[in-house]
């Protein structure tokens, strides 16, 4: 038996807010239930475990991130601009209601020495999507080194996200500038 869409939204909102601001291990299921205003029975009708709820919150965040990135790409008029749009999207995403001080995927990966399968899948899907999309966008810029450029930008993007823990509120401008230098070095 599934749960209603409005109830699912409440659960995902609560999980997203608490897991990605307080931490997964630090957030008991009871806190999610209280914030969502639903019973444990309702939660477990939709999600068999805390990790399944976390994976669903990550999947929703992934879809929202891709929509933000698509908007940033669409706003660009050059191939280089479309490739650099990942950093523009990062700036935009952090200001949205479910934006976070850093990356929910990196945070989730960091909390588990051996992540549960559904969490590992969600993190890997995000990584694979970033890598694939960056390579596709890089192909239009320099097909000879698109995979290499994608890996460089993925590392730069990930490092930029991690720096948000050291310097909250920092801009992605420096990372974008370094990325532009990498692209131009072709």
Long-range contacts (C-beta under 8 A, 24 or more apart in sequence): 1-45, 2-45, 2-46, 3-42, 3-45, 3-46, 7-36, 7-38, 7-42, 7-46, 8-46, 10-36, 10-37, 10-38, 11-36, 11-38, 11-42, 11-43, 11-46, 11-47, 11-53, 12-53, 12-56, 12-57, 12-60, 15-53, 15-54, 15-56, 15-57, 16-57, 16-60, 16-61, 16-98, 16-104, 17-98, 19-54, 19-57, 19-104, 19-108, 20-57, 20-61, 20-100, 20-104, 20-107, 21-100, 21-101, 23-107, 23-111, 24-50, 24-54, 24-107, 24-108, 24-111, 25-111, 29-53, 49-116, 51-116, 51-118, 51-119, 52-118, 54-108, 54-118, 54-119, 54-122, 55-116, 55-118, 55-119, 55-121, 55-122, 57-104, 58-104, 58-105, 58-108, 58-119, 58-122, 58-123, 58-126, 59-122, 59-125, 61-98, 61-104, 61-105, 62-105, 62-122, 62-125, 62-126, 62-129, 64-93, 64-96, 64-98, 65-89, 65-93, 65-126, 66-129, 68-92, 68-93, 68-96, 69-133, 73-137, 79-137, 79-140, 79-141, 80-141, 80-180, 80-183, 82-137, 82-140, 83-134, 83-137, 83-138, 83-140, 83-141, 83-149, 83-153, 83-179, 83-183, 84-176, 84-179, 84-180, 84-183, 85-137, 86-130, 86-133, 86-134, 86-153, 86-157, 87-157, 87-160, 87-172, 87-173, 87-175, 87-176, 87-179, 88-172, 88-176, 90-157, 90-160, 90-161, 90-172, 91-171, 91-172, 101-164, 101-165, 101-168, 102-161, 102-162, 102-164, 102-165, 103-158, 103-161, 103-162, 103-164, 106-158, 106-161, 106-162, 127-154, 130-154, 130-157, 141-183, 141-186, 142-183, 142-186, 144-186, 145-186, 149-182, 149-183, 149-186, 152-182, 153-179, 153-182, 156-182
